[in-house]
Amino acid sequence: MTTCRLCGSTNMESVVDLGATPPCERFLTVDQLDEPEVTYPLHLRVCSECWLAQLPPLITPEDTFTEYAYFSSYSESWVEHARQFVRGAVDRLGLDHDSFVVEVASNDGYLLKHVVAQGIRCLGVEPSVNVGQAARDAGVPTMTAFLSPETGAAVRADHGPANLVVANNVYAHIPDVIGFTKGLRALVTDDGWVSIEVQHLLTLIEKTQYDTIYHEHFQYYTVESARRALAAGGLSLVDVELLPTHGGSIRLWAQPDEAAGEPSRRMIDVLASEKAAGLHELSGYTEFAARVNRVRRDLLKFLVTAAEEGKTVVGYGAPGKGNTLLNHCGIRPDLLAYTVDRNPYKHGRFTPGTRIPVLPPERIAADRPDYVLVLPWNLRTELTEQLSYVEEWGGRLVFPIPHVEVVGKAGNLQ
């Protein structure tokens, strides 16, 4: 990558190089185990002009999202997060039966089903055929499409402009950030609102959340770089909320330029926090790679020691972030016998690159392992409760990020 996709600058600086890995959602079938896998460099760089952190677009959204393995509704906490957002947005914006809400990358209808329940007209724009069908089966109107300026204009022509456009956990997934933002602007009324949730680069850097770097995530935002990206599509950022989701996210509230007011106090405060952390200059990025390597060494040390002591270690979850971690650390079935996942789509398949079997969650209780490595660490509260039964046989949970923690009845043991 020599040119920033947002501002066109050639001043690109390395943040961390994680080697080469397969795309994180390309789980393998048994028949594919003897076939070669294509890997792509996973090298995060930051533009020193606009401060957008980004990966080169080595894979396309069409390759990844046309048939997708991720279903949002399998996370109970994420569904509840969506319910609370809808309730808050209805109150904040005064939405009613005459309003229209569009969600981009609406997945299996996990959020819009709460809009439907409120009696508010809505539409999901979802590129994945399989999860979009799940949304329609659940009674959520959904069209199969990638958002572009043309798609946005077509939806507006057919359904009218939206009072609220929601784009949660998708703004990082599109290489054409300017075209996508123009699509958002095409969807929304001239005095409407766009709400975007995306992981905050500030917490990614500060808490060494490097496993959230993978090929599906083409860019990583500070509030400052998000402000610039939105401006490139005719939207003005006016408010920001800090969220605990995904280890630390930001909810961006934007309006068309002609309707937007002054930035909120909390937006100004978050910009100040980013500046204090050095993320509006190179100093905030220089030590990240060293901390990433420390996580790798500590996790491998734990797994190797457990193997030498004859302890059994299995995984919980098969998220995209887990595959970045497994591949970067070089973890294979000799160190992690298998992992489990609630998504039946992944059962009987194998993790990309590392070829670790993915099994149903019931396997943990049947095998009673000594340790369970929790790969979706961002769901720590939810999963600690779900996996509390592991303590019945003295098993312990292991959280790899931001540093290795082994937790059991005695609390934090390492």
C-alpha angles and dihedrals in degrees: 000000000000102000131055111240092216108044103011095238119151092209098107119160127195117247102172136340112212096181121237126320139166117258106284099237098048097105113184129236121219090259091057097054093091093046126090120258124220114230129196131202114265102203119150117208133176128217109235091207104053099009095232108153110213151165124224111261096249094150127038129233087239089060092050111032107035089084110017135189098204121093114182095206093069088077110074092194091052092052089050090048088054092048092053091047092053092048091049094046092051090054096041096048100030093239117183142160091297093055128096125214126192124190119197115211089014094174113193096345094268091146105027092054086072089052090051089051089056090056092244120142112246146164133202121215105203126164097198112090097203100047092040089057089052088056093051090048087055092054099259114133105237135172124201109236146110114245117251132148088267093050090048092051092048093051090048091050093049101038107016128249119312123242088207129023116192123199109173120176094349105088089083093048101067124079094198094065094165094050091046092050090050087052090055090050091051091055100050130078116250090257097030133110137250117203119195129181119196136153113274114240089211093067092037089059099037095047097037092240091165095146088075087070108096139135095268088061105071095174141021120210141219115188087254095055091042090053090054093046093052091047089056089064099043099266128121121212109227106162141023133195124196112225133189094221119119090010092301128353140174127229109211121203113198138169135192110282094249094057102035122114131203120306115271124250092249092052089054090048093052091049088053091051091052091049091049089052090055096246093131088061135033097265093081094060104044100088098041097092092053091053090048091055090050091056089051094050094046094049093048090048090054094047095046092048091049091051092049090051091052094248121149119233125188132170134242117214133010102225125157091253090056091059092054089052095045094048096044091050094043092234115173134174091279088070100027111031095197143322130229132218137185092226109094090203089074098046113114091016130106132234114260114262097356096055095215113163118250113215137174116279092248089074092077094062090045095052100034097209123198094235136022115202106211107214098181090059090164088074092055098135094046095044096043087061094043092049097043089112089072088078090065090082097030096265121153136211122235123206114193102191135100084002134339112283125178111200130189140138090307090057123232105012101175 
